[in-house]
Amino acid sequence: MAVLTNNNLIKVNGAVADSKQEMADAGAIVTTIGTPGSDTNFPTEQAVREAITAVSGLGYLTADTTVNLTSSQSATQIQAEIDAQPRNLNGFSLTFQFANGTYTLTDQLYFNAFYNGNLYIYGNSSDSTLSTTKSVYLNSTGAHHCFRILNCKRIEIQYLKIESDSPYSCILCEDTILKVNACYLLGNSTASGAGVYNSYGNCYVSNTYVNNFQYGFRYNTCIAASVNNDDYVGTTPAYGMYAAYGTIVGKTGTQPTGTTASQSSTGGAEFLT
């Protein structure tokens, strides 16, 4: 058995390995992500990603790929499909295509560290306008977000109706370029949660309804665009849009309103008209 210890050393069967060859002979996957023993030469993000690719054993995409999902699958089964895909998209696109139907999701769907290509999460493309009518309904029940996205290159989420339980959000995204289009996002309390909660990566939201959240859209430390969105006639969010910590939000077309404020900013954030 080979395990990583501190100071860039590897223990093999309880003893410190003397060489990469000894590590390889013991069955370890060997990859270099920095200068061993160095306190100043840290590995690049790309090197770390390549190391993760090597260790995962998942390889990389060799063509545009579609993973077809059905409403008969549980959240655990769908997550297994996600986890089985290469993180290195190798310049290709990876699409998770939800078939028509109602999906009861008892856990979050987690997308982490997909890079070097585009990731698409789609419902029925005929549902491409600002509308509450969607052929695919993801009902996220329990103490979790519906989509949890972290450190991916670029993700598009389109043509879905998504519902989440308070205090969680339909889409929670960090360190990723995010596009949300033609979705209907529902919460169950104006005291918590968001339709889209995006931090540290650029975000574009268009043609999307929000209903019954504290924040229709919340943006932290990013550049965001809001185009032709609205609050549905059900329960208006407390805040239509909320921007924080240096965020810049450009907007055009209709926008969601809020019972406390249609738009609010703090920490140097700004809405452009």
C-alpha positions in Angstrom: 0.0 0.0 0.0 1.3 3.5 -0.9 0.2 6.6 1.0 1.1 10.3 0.8 2.8 11.8 3.8 4.1 15.3 4.5 7.1 16.9 2.9 6.4 15.2 -0.5 7.4 11.8 0.8 5.6 8.6 0.0 5.3 5.7 2.4 5.2 2.2 0.8 4.0 -0.6 3.0 4.9 1.5 6.1 8.4 2.6 4.9 9.4 5.8 3.1 10.0 5.1 -0.6 13.4 5.9 -2.0 12.3 6.4 -5.6 9.4 6.8 -8.0 10.2 3.3 -9.3 9.8 1.9 -5.8 6.5 3.7 -5.6 5.4 2.4 -9.0 6.5 -1.2 -8.1 4.2 -0.9 -5.0 1.2 -0.1 -7.2 1.2 3.7 -6.6 0.2 6.0 -9.4 3.2 8.4 -9.8 2.8 11.9 -11.1 4.9 15.1 -10.5 3.0 18.2 -9.4 5.8 20.3 -8.0 9.5 20.2 -7.0 9.8 17.7 -4.1 10.9 19.3 -0.9 10.4 22.9 -2.2 8.6 25.5 -0.1 8.4 28.0 -3.0 7.7 26.0 -6.2 4.1 25.2 -5.8 2.3 23.1 -8.4 0.1 24.9 -11.0 -3.7 24.4 -11.0 -3.3 22.6 -14.3 -0.7 20.2 -12.8 -3.0 19.5 -9.8 -5.9 18.7 -12.2 -3.7 16.4 -14.2 -2.6 14.6 -11.1 -6.2 14.2 -10.1 -7.0 12.8 -13.5 -4.1 10.3 -13.2 -5.2 9.2 -9.7 -8.9 8.9 -10.6 -8.2 6.5 -13.4 -11.1 8.1 -15.4 -8.9 9.4 -18.2 -10.3 12.0 -20.5 -13.0 12.5 -23.1 -12.2 11.5 -26.7 -15.4 12.9 -28.3 -18.5 14.9 -27.5 -20.5 12.8 -25.1 -24.1 12.6 -23.9 -25.2 10.9 -20.7 -29.0 10.1 -20.8 -30.9 10.3 -17.5 -34.4 9.1 -16.7 -36.9 9.8 -14.0 -36.7 6.2 -12.9 -33.2 6.8 -11.6 -32.5 7.9 -8.0 -30.3 10.8 -7.0 -27.6 8.2 -6.0 -27.8 6.6 -9.4 -27.6 9.9 -11.2 -24.6 10.9 -9.1 -22.9 7.6 -10.0 -23.3 8.6 -13.7 -21.8 12.0 -13.0 -18.9 10.5 -11.0 -18.1 8.0 -13.8 -17.3 10.7 -16.3 -13.7 12.0 -16.9 -13.0 15.3 -15.3 -10.7 16.2 -18.2 -13.1 17.0 -21.0 -10.1 17.4 -23.4 -11.7 20.1 -25.5 -15.0 18.2 -26.0 -18.5 18.7 -24.5 -20.2 16.6 -21.9 -24.0 16.7 -21.8 -26.2 15.3 -19.0 -29.6 15.0 -20.8 -32.7 14.7 -18.5 -35.6 12.9 -20.2 -39.1 14.3 -19.7 -40.6 13.5 -16.3 -40.5 14.2 -12.6 -37.4 13.4 -10.6 -37.5 13.1 -6.8 -34.0 13.9 -5.7 -33.2 13.0 -2.1 -29.6 14.2 -2.3 -27.8 16.9 -4.2 -26.2 16.4 -7.6 -22.6 17.4 -7.3 -20.4 18.5 -10.2 -16.7 19.1 -9.2 -13.5 19.9 -11.1 -14.7 19.3 -14.7 -12.3 21.2 -16.9 -10.9 21.7 -20.4 -14.3 21.7 -22.0 -18.0 22.6 -21.6 -20.5 20.8 -19.4 -24.2 21.0 -20.3 -27.2 20.0 -18.1 -30.3 20.0 -20.2 -34.0 19.4 -20.0 -36.3 19.4 -23.1 -35.0 22.0 -25.6 -38.5 22.8 -26.7 -39.0 24.6 -23.3 -36.7 27.4 -24.3 -38.6 30.5 -23.3 -39.5 32.4 -20.1 -42.2 30.0 -18.9 -43.3 28.0 -15.9 -44.1 25.0 -18.3 -41.2 22.6 -18.3 -41.1 19.0 -19.4 -38.4 18.1 -16.8 -39.1 18.7 -13.1 -36.4 18.1 -10.6 -37.9 18.1 -7.1 -35.0 18.3 -4.6 -36.4 17.2 -1.2 -34.4 17.4 2.0 -31.4 19.2 3.5 -29.4 19.9 0.3 -29.2 22.1 -2.8 -30.3 20.6 -6.0 -27.2 21.3 -8.0 -23.9 21.9 -6.2 -21.2 23.0 -8.6 -17.5 23.7 -7.7 -14.4 24.6 -9.6 -15.5 23.6 -13.1 -14.5 25.4 -16.3 -18.0 26.2 -17.7 -21.5 24.8 -17.1 -24.8 25.5 -18.8 -28.1 24.6 -17.1 -31.2 25.0 -19.4 -34.8 24.0 -19.8 -35.5 22.7 -16.3 -38.1 23.2 -13.5 -36.2 22.9 -10.2 -37.6 23.0 -6.7 -35.6 23.0 -3.5 -36.4 22.9 0.2 -35.6 25.8 2.6 -32.9 26.9 3.5 -31.2 25.6 0.4 -30.8 26.8 -3.2 -31.7 25.3 -6.5 -28.3 26.1 -7.9 -25.2 26.7 -5.7 -22.1 27.5 -7.8 -18.5 28.5 -7.0 -15.4 29.1 -9.1 -17.2 28.3 -12.3 -18.5 30.2 -15.4 -22.2 29.5 -15.1 -25.0 30.0 -17.6 -28.6 29.4 -16.6 -31.3 29.8 -19.3 -35.0 29.1 -19.6 -35.5 27.5 -16.1 -38.3 27.8 -13.5 -36.8 27.9 -10.0 -38.9 27.4 -6.9 -38.2 27.6 -3.2 -40.5 27.3 -0.2 -39.5 30.3 2.0 -38.7 33.9 1.5 -36.5 33.7 4.6 -33.7 31.7 3.0 -32.3 30.1 -0.1 -31.8 31.4 -3.7 -32.8 30.4 -7.2 -29.2 30.9 -8.2 -26.4 31.5 -5.6 -23.2 32.2 -7.5 -19.8 33.1 -6.1 -16.3 33.8 -7.6 -17.1 33.0 -11.3 -18.9 34.9 -14.0 -22.6 34.2 -14.3 -25.3 34.7 -17.0 -28.9 34.1 -16.2 -31.7 34.6 -18.8 -35.3 33.8 -19.4 -35.7 32.3 -15.9 -38.6 32.6 -13.4 -37.9 32.6 -9.6 -40.5 32.0 -6.9 -40.5 31.9 -3.1 -36.8 32.5 -2.1 -35.0 35.0 0.0 -32.9 35.8 -3.1 -34.1 35.2 -6.6 -30.5 35.6 -7.7 -27.6 36.2 -5.3 -24.1 37.0 -6.7 -20.9 37.2 -4.7 -17.5 38.6 -6.0 -18.3 38.0 -9.7 -19.4 39.6 -12.9 -23.0 38.7 -13.7 -25.6 39.4 -16.4 -29.4 39.2 -15.9 -31.4 39.1 -19.1 -35.2 38.9 -19.3 -35.8 37.2 -16.0 -38.9 37.6 -13.7 -40.6 36.6 -10.5 -43.6 34.3 -11.0 -47.1 35.3 -9.8 -46.8 32.8 -6.9 -44.6 34.1 -3.9 -42.3 37.0 -4.8 -38.8 36.7 -3.3 -37.7 39.0 -0.6 -34.9 40.2 -2.9 -35.2 39.9 -6.7 -31.4 40.2 -7.0 -28.7 40.7 -4.3 -25.1 41.5 -5.1 -22.2 41.5 -2.7 -18.4 42.0 -2.4 -17.4 43.8 -5.5 -19.9 42.1 -7.8 -20.9 44.0 -11.0 -24.4 43.1 -12.4 -25.4 44.1 -15.9 -29.1 43.8 -16.7 -31.5 44.2 -19.6 -35.2 43.3 -20.2 -37.5 42.3 -17.3 -36.1 41.6 -13.9 -37.5 39.8 -10.8 -39.0 42.0 -8.1 -38.7 41.6 -4.3 -40.9 42.4 -1.4 -37.9 43.9 0.5 -36.1 45.2 -2.5 -36.0 44.3 -6.2 -32.3 44.8 -6.2 -29.9 45.3 -3.3 -26.1 45.6 -3.0 -23.4 45.6 -0.3 -19.6 45.5 0.0 -19.0 47.7 -3.1 -21.2 45.7 -5.5 -23.0 47.6 -8.2 -25.9 47.2 -10.6 -25.5 48.7 -14.1 -28.6 50.0 -15.9 
